Amino acid sequence: MRPASPYGALLEQNQATHSTIEVLGATTHYWEYGPADAETVLVLVHGFRGDHHGLEAVCAHIRDIRIISPDLPGFGESAPLSGRVHDISGYALWLEAFVESLGLTGRAVLLGHSFGSIVVAAAIARGLETPQLILVNPIAAPALSGPNAVLSKITLAFYRAARALPHALGAPMLSAWVVVRVMSLAMVKTHDSELRRWVHQQHHAHFSSYANRDSLLEGFEASIGSDVSMFAEKILMPTLLIGARSDPISPVPAQQRLAHLIPDARLELFADVGHLIHYERPREAAELIVTFLKTGTVAEPTA
């Protein structure tokens, strides 16, 4: 029996509408929450191997803001990039085109989580305009150096091996139950047993919703080959960094350094949570977001 979402009742009150749009010759699926005529628009970019479901808990808490949450190309229901490599440049170009296609260039506030933080930062460095920027669990340092270098290289070798093998062998490796559960166990920090069960269920439900092994490997190589600090000097708008003291991917010193590199950044660090703020602390994240934006409200907890 699947555990019920602890945020399900709030999400029922703020249900999404599903739409599609052609971006750079491929179909992007996206979901909208909140009033369509809201003055403030927030465009979300999710993390690697996830899809829009990962940020649903944050969306469930925010009211009176129009939120647009797409599946990245090659993940969830969105088609892979057409004729382009799934590298940071490709994803950044897609985000720029997606925002432009919706008529929101220069108006939409951008929010990136984890790998999405790199995509958003790279798009801004390319020239995508946004009045404010929010990065949740930002990738603050290169994965191929520092404390996570060995694990990143091992994981890269695993992905490359899975792509090189025949489909009947390689594809099941990438979506194997044990692979997903090990990742989930490494990330989850909450001691709430019901919340832990739900987080694990979310990873098993959505972590393998990718288009193919080629785009997946390209995406992983992009995720470990770049970080937000590479683009920091071009992030000139007011920026909110929502980080965690127990993040196994971005240590606190790296997050603090990133906040120093971005000219107008404010860093908020949560205790007792790691790389899953969007799952484990969505209400607190929503409160920081609406305070930073100076608009919107946070839904009252359900009984």
VEXTI-92432 format. One record per residue: residue number from 1; x, y, z of N, C-alpha, C, O in turn. Coordinates in steps of 0.02 Angstrom, whole numbers, always signed. Layout:
<rs>
> num; npx; npy; npz; capx; capy; capz; cpx; cpy; cpz; opx; opy; opz
> NUM; X; Y; Z; X; Y; Z; X; Y; Z; X; Y; Z
...
</rs>
This chain:
<rs>
> num; npx; npy; npz; capx; capy; capz; cpx; cpy; cpz; opx; opy; opz
> 1; +42; -60; +0; +0; +0; +0; +44; +63; +0; +88; +70; +42
> 2; +31; +108; -47; +71; +168; -51; +53; +217; +4; -6; +227; +19
> 3; +103; +248; +36; +88; +297; +88; +56; +359; +58; +74; +381; +4
> 4; +8; +386; +95; -25; +447; +72; +22; +507; +78; +63; +509; +124
> 5; +17; +553; +32; +58; +614; +36; +39; +655; +97; -21; +668; +107
> 6; +87; +675; +137; +71; +718; +194; +48; +787; +173; +22; +826; +214
> 7; +56; +803; +109; +37; +869; +83; -21; +863; +34; -38; +910; -1
> 8; -52; +803; +31; -104; +790; -18; -165; +835; -11; -192; +857; -62
> 9; -186; +848; +51; -246; +890; +60; -233; +961; +36; -277; +992; +6
> 10; -174; +987; +48; -157; +1054; +24; -154; +1056; -52; -174; +1105; -83
> 11; -128; +1002; -81; -123; +1000; -154; -192; +996; -186; -204; +1022; -240
> 12; -238; +962; -152; -307; +959; -177; -338; +1028; -181; -380; +1042; -224
> 13; -318; +1072; -135; -344; +1140; -134; -310; +1185; -186; -334; +1239; -201
> 14; -255; +1161; -214; -217; +1201; -261; -197; +1158; -321; -139; +1152; -338
> 15; -248; +1128; -352; -236; +1080; -406; -206; +1114; -468; -218; +1172; -482
> 16; -167; +1074; -503; -133; +1099; -562; -172; +1086; -626; -211; +1039; -629
> 17; -161; +1128; -676; -185; +1115; -743; -125; +1096; -786; -72; +1125; -781
> 18; -135; +1046; -829; -82; +1018; -869; -86; +1044; -940; -140; +1045; -970
> 19; -29; +1067; -967; -27; +1093; -1036; +37; +1069; -1070; +83; +1043; -1038
> 20; +38; +1078; -1135; +99; +1062; -1174; +115; +1121; -1219; +71; +1161; -1237
> 21; +178; +1126; -1238; +200; +1178; -1284; +260; +1152; -1322; +301; +1114; -1295
> 22; +267; +1172; -1385; +324; +1152; -1425; +381; +1200; -1411; +374; +1261; -1420
> 23; +438; +1173; -1390; +497; +1213; -1375; +557; +1184; -1412; +576; +1126; -1400
> 24; +586; +1223; -1456; +644; +1201; -1495; +631; +1135; -1531; +675; +1093; -1536
> 25; +570; +1127; -1556; +553; +1069; -1596; +534; +1007; -1558; +527; +954; -1588
> 26; +524; +1012; -1493; +504; +955; -1453; +450; +976; -1403; +446; +1035; -1385
> 27; +410; +928; -1381; +354; +944; -1336; +376; +947; -1263; +408; +900; -1238
> 28; +360; +1002; -1231; +371; +1010; -1159; +304; +1008; -1124; +257; +1044; -1143
> 29; +299; +967; -1073; +239; +964; -1031; +251; +1007; -969; +304; +1006; -939
> 30; +199; +1045; -950; +206; +1086; -890; +140; +1090; -854; +86; +1077; -882
> 31; +144; +1108; -790; +86; +1111; -746; +83; +1180; -714; +135; +1208; -696
> 32; +23; +1207; -708; +14; +1273; -679; -28; +1269; -615; -79; +1235; -613
> 33; -6; +1305; -565; -41; +1310; -501; -57; +1383; -488; -21; +1428; -510
> 34; -110; +1395; -450; -127; +1463; -431; -165; +1501; -484; -178; +1474; -538
> 35; -183; +1563; -469; -224; +1603; -516; -185; +1621; -579; -128; +1644; -576
> 36; -217; +1612; -636; -184; +1626; -700; -170; +1700; -710; -126; +1719; -748
> 37; -208; +1743; -674; -199; +1815; -682; -157; +1846; -626; -156; +1907; -619
> 38; -123; +1805; -587; -81; +1832; -533; -25; +1875; -561; +3; +1859; -614
> 39; -9; +1928; -527; +42; +1973; -552; +111; +1941; -551; +151; +1952; -596
> 40; +124; +1899; -500; +189; +1866; -494; +186; +1796; -522; +141; +1757; -506
> 41; +235; +1780; -566; +239; +1715; -597; +305; +1683; -577; +358; +1714; -581
> 42; +302; +1621; -556; +360; +1584; -533; +369; +1522; -577; +324; +1480; -581
> 43; +426; +1517; -611; +441; +1459; -654; +491; +1415; -617; +544; +1437; -598
> 44; +473; +1351; -609; +513; +1304; -572; +553; +1259; -619; +530; +1242; -673
> 45; +613; +1241; -597; +655; +1193; -634; +678; +1139; -585; +715; +1154; -538
> 46; +656; +1077; -596; +669; +1023; -549; +739; +994; -556; +777; +1014; -600
> 47; +755; +946; -513; +821; +916; -511; +829; +857; -558; +782; +836; -591
> 48; +890; +830; -559; +908; +775; -603; +869; +712; -587; +861; +694; -528
> 49; +845; +679; -638; +807; +616; -635; +739; +624; -603; +702; +575; -596
> 50; +721; +684; -583; +654; +696; -558; +609; +721; -614; +627; +720; -673
> 51; +551; +745; -594; +506; +780; -639; +467; +831; -597; +487; +845; -541
> 52; +413; +858; -624; +379; +912; -588; +350; +889; -521; +337; +931; -477
> 53; +339; +823; -512; +312; +799; -449; +355; +817; -389; +331; +827; -334
> 54; +421; +821; -401; +466; +834; -346; +453; +900; -310; +465; +905; -250
> 55; +428; +949; -346; +416; +1015; -316; +343; +1027; -299; +323; +1082; -281
> 56; +302; +974; -307; +230; +982; -293; +216; +1002; -221; +171; +1042; -208
> 57; +254; +975; -174; +241; +991; -103; +252; +1065; -89; +216; +1095; -49
> 58; +301; +1096; -122; +311; +1168; -114; +252; +1205; -146; +226; +1253; -117
> 59; +233; +1183; -206; +176; +1215; -240; +112; +1210; -198; +71; +1256; -198
> 60; +104; +1154; -163; +44; +1144; -123; +35; +1197; -69; -21; +1211; -48
> 61; +90; +1225; -46; +87; +1272; +10; +79; +1345; -12; +60; +1387; +29
> 62; +95; +1360; -75; +96; +1430; -97; +30; +1449; -129; +4; +1413; -171
> 63; +4; +1506; -109; -59; +1533; -136; -48; +1602; -166; -1; +1638; -148
> 64; -92; +1621; -212; -95; +1688; -240; -34; +1705; -285; -21; +1764; -298
> 65; +1; +1654; -307; +55; +1662; -355; +44; +1612; -411; +25; +1555; -399
> 66; +54; +1633; -473; +50; +1586; -529; +116; +1548; -533; +169; +1577; -541
> 67; +112; +1482; -528; +171; +1440; -529; +169; +1396; -591; +118; +1364; -605
> 68; +223; +1394; -628; +229; +1353; -688; +286; +1303; -677; +343; +1323; -665
> 69; +270; +1239; -681; +318; +1187; -664; +323; +1136; -722; +282; +1091; -727
> 70; +374; +1144; -765; +382; +1097; -821; +423; +1036; -803; +461; +1036; -754
> 71; +414; +983; -842; +462; +928; -842; +519; +947; -887; +508; +968; -944
> 72; +581; +939; -863; +639; +952; -905; +639; +907; -967; +612; +852; -964
> 73; +669; +929; -1021; +673; +886; -1081; +705; +819; -1064; +759; +815; -1034
> 74; +671; +765; -1085; +697; +699; -1074; +678; +669; -1007; +698; +613; -992
> 75; +639; +706; -967; +617; +681; -902; +542; +688; -895; +511; +730; -928
> 76; +512; +646; -853; +440; +648; -846; +406; +636; -912; +422; +588; -947
> 77; +361; +681; -930; +324; +673; -993; +353; +714; -1050; +330; +708; -1107
> 78; +403; +755; -1037; +431; +797; -1090; +477; +758; -1135; +515; +714; -1113
> 79; +474; +774; -1200; +518; +741; -1249; +590; +765; -1240; +602; +819; -1214
> 80; +637; +724; -1262; +707; +746; -1260; +719; +806; -1306; +677; +821; -1349
> 81; +775; +839; -1297; +793; +893; -1342; +800; +866; -1413; +824; +810; -1423
> 82; +779; +905; -1461; +780; +884; -1531; +844; +907; -1564; +854; +967; -1575
> 83; +888; +859; -1580; +949; +876; -1616; +1000; +913; -1575; +1046; +943; -1602
> 84; +993; +911; -1508; +1040; +945; -1464; +1063; +899; -1408; +1026; +854; -1388
> 85; +1123; +911; -1384; +1149; +872; -1328; +1115; +895; -1263; +1101; +954; -1255
> 86; +1103; +848; -1218; +1074; +866; -1153; +1129; +886; -1105; +1141; +854; -1054
> 87; +1162; +941; -1123; +1213; +969; -1079; +1186; +1034; -1049; +1129; +1052; -1062
> 88; +1226; +1068; -1010; +1201; +1128; -977; +1181; +1181; -1028; +1131; +1215; -1019
> 89; +1219; +1187; -1081; +1202; +1237; -1133; +1135; +1219; -1164; +1094; +1263; -1177
> 90; +1123; +1154; -1178; +1061; +1134; -1208; +1001; +1147; -1162; +950; +1172; -1185
> 91; +1008; +1129; -1098; +954; +1142; -1051; +942; +1216; -1041; +884; +1238; -1035
> 92; +996; +1255; -1038; +988; +1328; -1029; +953; +1359; -1089; +910; +1402; -1081
> 93; +971; +1336; -1150; +937; +1361; -1210; +863; +1343; -1209; +821; +1383; -1227
> 94; +848; +1281; -1187; +778; +1260; -1181; +740; +1305; -1132; +685; +1326; -1147
> 95; +769; +1318; -1074; +734; +1359; -1024; +721; +1429; -1051; +667; +1457; -1042
> 96; +770; +1457; -1084; +762; +1523; -1114; +705; +1523; -1164; +663; +1568; -1165
> 97; +703; +1471; -1206; +651; +1466; -1258; +582; +1452; -1227; +532; +1477; -1251
> 98; +581; +1412; -1173; +518; +1396; -1139; +487; +1459; -1109; +427; +1471; -1118
> 99; +527; +1497; -1074; +502; +1559; -1043; +479; +1607; -1097; +427; +1640; -1089
> 100; +517; +1613; -1151; +499; +1658; -1205; +434; +1635; -1239; +392; +1677; -1256
> 101; +426; +1569; -1248; +366; +1543; -1281; +303; +1558; -1242; +249; +1565; -1271
> 102; +309; +1563; -1177; +252; +1580; -1134; +242; +1655; -1126; +197; +1677; -1090
> 103; +285; +1694; -1158; +280; +1767; -1154; +299; +1795; -1086; +271; +1846; -1065
> 104; +346; +1762; -1053; +362; +1782; -984; +434; +1807; -975; +457; +1815; -919
> 105; +469; +1818; -1031; +538; +1842; -1026; +541; +1908; -988; +505; +1955; -1003
> 106; +585; +1912; -938; +593; +1972; -899; +542; +1981; -844; +548; +2026; -803
> 107; +491; +1938; -844; +437; +1944; -795; +438; +1887; -744; +427; +1897; -685
> 108; +451; +1826; -769; +447; +1767; -725; +506; +1765; -677; +563; +1776; -696
> 109; +490; +1751; -614; +542; +1736; -564; +561; +1663; -574; +517; +1620; -582
> 110; +625; +1648; -573; +649; +1580; -584; +668; +1547; -518; +697; +1578; -474
> 111; +650; +1483; -513; +670; +1443; -455; +698; +1377; -480; +666; +1341; -518
> 112; +759; +1361; -458; +790; +1298; -477; +807; +1258; -416; +833; +1284; -366
> 113; +793; +1193; -419; +812; +1148; -364; +867; +1101; -387; +862; +1071; -441
> 114; +921; +1095; -348; +975; +1048; -361; +1002; +1058; -432; +1026; +1113; -448
> 115; +999; +1008; -475; +1022; +1015; -544; +988; +1074; -578; +1018; +1108; -620
> 116; +925; +1085; -561; +889; +1142; -589; +921; +1208; -572; +913; +1257; -609
> 117; +957; +1211; -516; +991; +1273; -498; +1046; +1289; -548; +1059; +1348; -562
> 118; +1079; +1238; -574; +1131; +1249; -625; +1100; +1271; -690; +1124; +1317; -723
> 119; +1046; +1238; -709; +1012; +1256; -772; +989; +1329; -770; +1000; +1366; -818
> 120; +959; +1349; -716; +935; +1418; -710; +993; +1467; -711; +991; +1517; -746
> 121; +1046; +1452; -674; +1104; +1497; -672; +1136; +1503; -741; +1156; +1558; -761
> 122; +1141; +1448; -777; +1170; +1449; -844; +1127; +1490; -892; +1153; +1526; -934
> 123; +1061; +1483; -886; +1016; +1522; -929; +1023; +1597; -915; +1022; +1637; -962
> 124; +1030; +1615; -853; +1040; +1685; -835; +1106; +1710; -864; +1110; +1766; -889
> 125; +1158; +1669; -860; +1223; +1688; -887; +1218; +1698; -963; +1255; +1738; -991
> 126; +1173; +1661; -996; +1161; +1668; -1068; +1124; +1733; -1084; +1125; +1756; -1141
> 127; +1091; +1762; -1033; +1055; +1824; -1045; +982; +1822; -1028; +947; +1872; -1037
> 128; +957; +1765; -1003; +886; +1761; -983; +874; +1808; -924; +908; +1804; -873
> 129; +825; +1852; -932; +811; +1902; -881; +759; +1877; -831; +710; +1846; -851
> 130; +769; +1892; -768; +721; +1876; -716; +728; +1928; -661; +784; +1948; -645
> 131; +673; +1951; -632; +678; +2003; -581; +708; +1978; -516; +741; +2016; -480
> 132; +697; +1915; -500; +724; +1885; -439; +739; +1811; -453; +713; +1782; -500
> 133; +782; +1782; -411; +803; +1713; -421; +801; +1676; -354; +820; +1703; -302
> 134; +777; +1614; -356; +774; +1571; -297; +807; +1505; -314; +788; +1472; -363
> 135; +856; +1485; -274; +890; +1421; -284; +882; +1379; -220; +902; +1401; -166
> 136; +853; +1320; -227; +841; +1275; -171; +890; +1217; -176; +897; +1185; -229
> 137; +925; +1203; -121; +979; +1152; -123; +1025; +1164; -183; +1035; +1118; -223
> 138; +1052; +1225; -190; +1093; +1239; -249; +1156; +1196; -251; +1185; +1180; -200
> 139; +1176; +1177; -312; +1239; +1142; -321; +1294; +1195; -320; +1304; +1231; -368
> 140; +1328; +1198; -263; +1371; +1255; -250; +1444; +1243; -266; +1485; +1290; -265
> 141; +1462; +1180; -282; +1532; +1165; -296; +1535; +1107; -345; +1487; +1069; -351
> 142; +1591; +1100; -381; +1597; +1046; -431; +1593; +977; -398; +1623; +965; -346
> 143; +1555; +932; -429; +1548; +865; -402; +1610; +823; -412; +1622; +775; -375
> 144; +1650; +840; -463; +1709; +799; -478; +1771; +820; -440; +1826; +796; -454
> 145; +1762; +864; -392; +1817; +881; -346; +1786; +888; -277; +1726; +896; -270
> 146; +1827; +886; -225; +1801; +892; -158; +1778; +825; -130; +1798; +772; -155
> 147; +1737; +826; -77; +1720; +765; -40; +1679; +714; -80; +1678; +655; -62
> 148; +1644; +736; -133; +1601; +690; -170; +1632; +666; -236; +1599; +634; -276
> 149; +1697; +682; -246; +1728; +667; -310; +1729; +592; -325; +1712; +571; -381
> 150; +1748; +552; -276; +1754; +479; -288; +1686; +450; -303; +1678; +411; -351
> 151; +1636; +467; -263; +1568; +441; -274; +1541; +463; -342; +1508; +424; -376
> 152; +1554; +525; -361; +1531; +550; -426; +1562; +511; -483; +1528; +496; -532
> 153; +1626; +496; -478; +1660; +459; -531; +1635; +387; -535; +1628; +359; -589
> 154; +1621; +357; -477; +1594; +289; -476; +1525; +288; -509; +1509; +244; -548
> 155; +1484; +338; -491; +1417; +342; -519; +1419; +353; -594; +1380; +324; -632
> 156; +1466; +395; -616; +1473; +407; -688; +1492; +343; -724; +1466; +328; -778
> 157; +1537; +304; -695; +1556; +240; -725; +1496; +193; -730; +1489; +156; -778
> 158; +1455; +194; -678; +1395; +152; -677; +1347; +172; -734; +1322; +129; -770
> 159; +1336; +236; -742; +1291; +261; -795; +1319; +243; -864; +1282; +222; -908
> 160; +1384; +251; -873; +1414; +236; -938; +1409; +161; -953; +1397; +141; -1010
> 161; +1420; +120; -902; +1415; +48; -912; +1343; +28; -930; +1333; -13; -974
> 162; +1295; +58; -896; +1225; +42; -909; +1205; +63; -979; +1163; +30; -1010
> 163; +1233; +116; -1005; +1217; +136; -1074; +1251; +92; -1125; +1224; +78; -1178
> 164; +1312; +68; -1109; +1350; +28; -1156; +1322; -42; -1164; +1330; -73; -1217
> 165; +1291; -68; -1113; +1264; -136; -1115; +1203; -140; -1161; +1171; -89; -1175
> 166; +1186; -199; -1186; +1124; -206; -1223; +1065; -182; -1182; +1065; -185; -1121
> 167; +1014; -157; -1217; +957; -126; -1182; +926; -172; -1129; +908; -149; -1075
> 168; +921; -236; -1144; +889; -282; -1098; +927; -288; -1032; +898; -306; -981
> 169; +992; -272; -1033; +1032; -274; -972; +1041; -204; -942; +1035; -195; -881
> 170; +1057; -156; -984; +1074; -89; -960; +1015; -50; -932; +1022; -18; -880
> 171; +958; -52; -966; +900; -13; -944; +876; -34; -874; +864; +10; -833
> 172; +870; -100; -860; +848; -119; -793; +898; -99; -738; +878; -87; -681
> 173; +962; -95; -755; +1012; -74; -706; +997; -4; -679; +1001; +8; -619
> 174; +979; +41; -725; +969; +111; -706; +907; +122; -663; +905; +167; -621
> 175; +856; +81; -674; +794; +89; -637; +783; +35; -584; +729; +29; -557
> 176; +835; -3; -569; +829; -58; -521; +806; -31; -453; +827; +23; -431
> 177; +764; -70; -420; +737; -49; -355; +792; -32; -306; +788; +18; -271
> 178; +844; -74; -304; +897; -63; -255; +936; +0; -269; +958; +35; -223
> 179; +946; +16; -334; +982; +77; -352; +944; +139; -329; +973; +185; -300
> 180; +879; +140; -341; +838; +196; -321; +835; +202; -244; +840; +256; -217
> 181; +828; +145; -210; +823; +147; -137; +888; +170; -104; +886; +207; -55
> 182; +945; +148; -130; +1009; +170; -102; +1016; +246; -108; +1037; +279; -61
> 183; +997; +273; -167; +1000; +345; -176; +953; +380; -126; +972; +429; -95
> 184; +893; +353; -120; +844; +384; -76; +867; +383; -3; +860; +432; +33
> 185; +894; +327; +18; +919; +321; +86; +976; +369; +100; +983; +396; +155
> 186; +1017; +381; +49; +1074; +426; +58; +1051; +499; +66; +1085; +539; +97
> 187; +993; +515; +38; +970; +584; +38; +923; +602; +96; +926; +657; +123
> 188; +879; +555; +114; +827; +572; +163; +858; +580; +233; +902; +541; +252
> 189; +835; +629; +270; +861; +643; +337; +808; +642; +391; +824; +635; +450
> 190; +745; +649; +372; +693; +653; +422; +688; +589; +463; +702; +534; +438
> 191; +669; +596; +527; +658; +539; +571; +585; +520; +574; +566; +472; +609
> 192; +543; +557; +540; +471; +542; +537; +461; +482; +491; +473; +487; +431
> 193; +440; +426; +519; +437; +364; +480; +388; +368; +422; +402; +342; +368
> 194; +331; +401; +432; +282; +407; +378; +309; +452; +322; +299; +437; +263
> 195; +342; +505; +340; +370; +550; +290; +426; +514; +252; +431; +522; +191
> 196; +467; +476; +287; +520; +438; +254; +490; +389; +203; +515; +384; +146
> 197; +438; +353; +222; +406; +305; +177; +380; +341; +115; +386; +316; +59
> 198; +350; +399; +125; +323; +437; +68; +379; +461; +22; +372; +458; -39
> 199; +434; +486; +50; +490; +509; +9; +517; +451; -33; +529; +459; -92
> 200; +527; +393; -1; +551; +335; -39; +502; +317; -95; +523; +302; -151
> 201; +437; +319; -80; +387; +303; -131; +391; +352; -189; +385; +332; -247
> 202; +401; +416; -174; +406; +466; -227; +466; +452; -272; +460; +458; -333
> 203; +522; +434; -242; +581; +418; -283; +568; +357; -327; +587; +356; -385
> 204; +537; +306; -299; +524; +246; -339; +473; +261; -394; +476; +231; -448
> 205; +427; +306; -381; +375; +321; -430; +400; +365; -488; +377; +358; -544
> 206; +448; +409; -473; +466; +460; -523; +540; +462; -543; +557; +497; -590
> 207; +583; +427; -508; +655; +433; -520; +675; +400; -586; +729; +415; -612
> 208; +634; +357; -613; +652; +323; -675; +608; +344; -734; +603; +308; -783
> 209; +578; +403; -730; +536; +428; -784; +578; +471; -832; +567; +531; -838
> 210; +626; +438; -864; +668; +472; -913; +657; +441; -981; +633; +385; -987
> 211; +675; +479; -1033; +659; +458; -1101; +701; +400; -1126; +674; +351; -1153
> 212; +767; +404; -1117; +811; +351; -1141; +878; +356; -1106; +892; +405; -1070
> 213; +919; +306; -1116; +983; +303; -1081; +1032; +356; -1106; +1073; +381; -1067
> 214; +1029; +374; -1169; +1075; +424; -1196; +1064; +492; -1163; +1111; +523; -1139
> 215; +1001; +514; -1163; +987; +580; -1134; +1000; +579; -1059; +1019; +630; -1030
> 216; +988; +522; -1027; +1001; +517; -955; +1075; +525; -939; +1093; +562; -894
> 217; +1117; +489; -976; +1189; +495; -965; +1213; +566; -979; +1254; +593; -942
> 218; +1189; +595; -1034; +1208; +664; -1049; +1188; +711; -993; +1226; +756; -975
> 219; +1128; +701; -966; +1105; +742; -910; +1148; +733; -849; +1163; +781; -814
> 220; +1167; +671; -834; +1209; +659; -775; +1278; +691; -784; +1304; +722; -738
> 221; +1306; +684; -844; +1371; +716; -856; +1365; +792; -848; +1411; +824; -824
> 222; +1309; +820; -869; +1298; +892; -860; +1293; +909; -787; +1319; +961; -765
> 223; +1260; +867; -748; +1249; +882; -677; +1313; +881; -636; +1319; +917; -587
> 224; +1362; +839; -656; +1424; +836; -617; +1480; +878; -648; +1532; +887; -617
> 225; +1468; +904; -708; +1520; +942; -741; +1513; +1017; -732; +1556; +1055; -754
> 226; +1460; +1039; -699; +1448; +1111; -688; +1422; +1123; -619; +1400; +1076; -585
> 227; +1424; +1185; -597; +1392; +1205; -535; +1375; +1279; -539; +1399; +1314; -584
> 228; +1336; +1302; -492; +1310; +1371; -495; +1366; +1422; -490; +1362; +1476; -520
> 229; +1419; +1407; -453; +1473; +1455; -443; +1506; +1476; -509; +1534; +1530; -514
> 230; +1503; +1433; -560; +1532; +1449; -625; +1497; +1508; -658; +1526; +1542; -701
> 231; +1435; +1521; -637; +1395; +1574; -668; +1380; +1631; -620; +1343; +1678; -637
> 232; +1408; +1628; -560; +1388; +1673; -506; +1397; +1746; -522; +1355; +1787; -504
> 233; +1451; +1764; -556; +1465; +1835; -568; +1414; +1868; -614; +1409; +1929; -617
> 234; +1376; +1827; -651; +1325; +1855; -696; +1255; +1853; -665; +1206; +1873; -697
> 235; +1250; +1830; -604; +1186; +1829; -569; +1181; +1894; -529; +1204; +1897; -472
> 236; +1152; +1944; -559; +1152; +2011; -530; +1087; +2029; -495; +1084; +2079; -459
> 237; +1035; +1990; -506; +970; +2006; -475; +969; +1981; -403; +1009; +1938; -384
> 238; +923; +2008; -361; +916; +1982; -292; +904; +1907; -293; +861; +1882; -330
> 239; +942; +1871; -252; +941; +1798; -254; +933; +1769; -184; +967; +1790; -137
> 240; +887; +1722; -178; +877; +1686; -116; +904; +1615; -124; +883; +1578; -168
> 241; +951; +1597; -81; +978; +1529; -79; +949; +1494; -19; +957; +1517; +38
> 242; +914; +1439; -30; +885; +1399; +24; +924; +1334; +28; +916; +1290; -14
> 243; +967; +1330; +78; +1012; +1273; +84; +1000; +1234; +148; +956; +1250; +188
> 244; +1041; +1183; +157; +1034; +1138; +215; +1102; +1123; +245; +1151; +1116; +209
> 245; +1104; +1119; +310; +1166; +1106; +345; +1190; +1034; +337; +1249; +1020; +346
> 246; +1146; +989; +320; +1164; +919; +312; +1160; +895; +240; +1151; +836; +226
> 247; +1168; +942; +193; +1164; +925; +122; +1227; +886; +103; +1282; +913; +106
> 248; +1220; +822; +82; +1280; +783; +65; +1312; +803; -1; +1368; +783; -16
> 249; +1275; +842; -42; +1301; +861; -107; +1335; +930; -105; +1385; +940; -138
> 250; +1307; +976; -67; +1335; +1044; -62; +1351; +1058; +11; +1307; +1079; +49
> 251; +1413; +1049; +32; +1432; +1063; +102; +1420; +1137; +119; +1420; +1180; +74
> 252; +1410; +1151; +182; +1396; +1219; +204; +1448; +1269; +181; +1430; +1323; +156
> 253; +1514; +1255; +187; +1563; +1304; +163; +1554; +1322; +89; +1565; +1379; +69
> 254; +1535; +1273; +48; +1525; +1286; -23; +1464; +1331; -33; +1464; +1375; -75
> 255; +1411; +1319; +6; +1351; +1361; +1; +1367; +1432; +23; +1343; +1480; -8
> 256; +1406; +1439; +75; +1424; +1506; +99; +1468; +1542; +48; +1461; +1603; +38
> 257; +1513; +1505; +17; +1555; +1535; -35; +1512; +1558; -94; +1523; +1612; -122
> 258; +1462; +1517; -113; +1418; +1536; -168; +1380; +1601; -151; +1374; +1645; -193
> 259; +1356; +1605; -90; +1320; +1666; -69; +1365; +1727; -73; +1342; +1782; -87
> 260; +1429; +1717; -60; +1477; +1773; -64; +1491; +1792; -137; +1502; +1850; -152
> 261; +1491; +1742; -182; +1507; +1755; -252; +1451; +1791; -289; +1463; +1830; -335
> 262; +1388; +1778; -269; +1331; +1811; -301; +1323; +1880; -269; +1314; +1884; -209
> 263; +1326; +1933; -308; +1328; +2001; -279; +1271; +2018; -232; +1282; +2052; -182
> 264; +1211; +1994; -246; +1153; +2013; -205; +1116; +1950; -182; +1058; +1939; -200
> 265; +1151; +1909; -143; +1123; +1845; -121; +1112; +1843; -46; +1149; +1874; -7
> 266; +1060; +1807; -27; +1046; +1794; +44; +1040; +1719; +53; +1001; +1686; +17
> 267; +1077; +1691; +100; +1077; +1619; +112; +1039; +1603; +175; +1054; +1629; +229
> 268; +991; +1558; +169; +954; +1532; +227; +970; +1457; +232; +959; +1420; +185
> 269; +994; +1436; +290; +1014; +1366; +300; +967; +1332; +349; +957; +1356; +405
> 270; +938; +1276; +328; +896; +1236; +372; +938; +1184; +408; +984; +1155; +378
> 271; +923; +1172; +470; +955; +1118; +508; +914; +1054; +501; +855; +1056; +485
> 272; +946; +997; +513; +912; +932; +515; +877; +914; +450; +826; +880; +451
> 273; +906; +935; +395; +880; +915; +329; +939; +916; +281; +988; +951; +293
> 274; +934; +876; +228; +989; +872; +180; +970; +900; +112; +954; +959; +106
> 275; +972; +858; +61; +961; +881; -8; +888; +877; -29; +872; +887; -88
> 276; +844; +863; +19; +773; +854; +2; +729; +905; +38; +676; +887; +65
> 277; +749; +967; +38; +708; +1020; +69; +638; +1020; +39; +589; +1029; +74
> 278; +634; +1008; -27; +570; +1011; -61; +522; +957; -38; +461; +964; -44
> 279; +547; +902; -11; +505; +848; +16; +496; +855; +92; +441; +846; +117
> 280; +550; +870; +127; +549; +867; +200; +530; +933; +234; +504; +932; +290
> 281; +543; +989; +201; +529; +1054; +233; +494; +1102; +183; +514; +1160; +179
> 282; +444; +1079; +147; +414; +1121; +96; +378; +1182; +124; +379; +1236; +93
> 283; +347; +1175; +182; +312; +1233; +210; +361; +1289; +228; +349; +1347; +213
> 284; +415; +1271; +261; +465; +1322; +279; +496; +1353; +217; +509; +1413; +216
> 285; +507; +1312; +165; +532; +1339; +102; +482; +1388; +71; +501; +1441; +47
> 286; +418; +1370; +72; +366; +1413; +46; +363; +1479; +83; +354; +1532; +53
> 287; +372; +1477; +148; +371; +1538; +188; +429; +1584; +169; +420; +1645; +164
> 288; +487; +1555; +158; +544; +1595; +137; +532; +1625; +68; +551; +1683; +55
> 289; +502; +1586; +24; +490; +1609; -45; +442; +1668; -46; +456; +1719; -78
> 290; +385; +1663; -12; +336; +1718; -15; +363; +1780; +21; +347; +1836; +2
> 291; +403; +1770; +73; +433; +1827; +107; +483; +1862; +61; +485; +1923; +58
> 292; +522; +1823; +26; +572; +1851; -20; +538; +1888; -78; +560; +1942; -98
> 293; +483; +1859; -103; +448; +1890; -160; +404; +1948; -138; +384; +1989; -179
> 294; +390; +1952; -74; +346; +2004; -46; +277; +2002; -77; +245; +2053; -87
> 295; +255; +1942; -91; +188; +1931; -117; +169; +1859; -106; +212; +1817; -90
> 296; +104; +1844; -113; +81; +1776; -103; +70; +1762; -29; +87; +1802; +14
> 297; +41; +1703; -16; +29; +1681; +52; +46; +1607; +57; +55; +1573; +7
> 298; +52; +1583; +119; +64; +1513; +132; +1; +1483; +161; -27; +1510; +208
> 299; -22; +1428; +133; -84; +1396; +155; -80; +1373; +227; -27; +1350; +250
> 300; -135; +1378; +261; -137; +1353; +330; -135; +1277; +329; -164; +1245; +285
> 301; -101; +1247; +378; -99; +1174; +382; -170; +1145; +387; -214; +1175; +419
> 302; -179; +1087; +357; -243; +1053; +362; -247; +1015; +427; -197; +996; +456
> 303; -309; +1003; +450; -317; +968; +514; -299; +895; +506; -302; +857; +554
</rs>
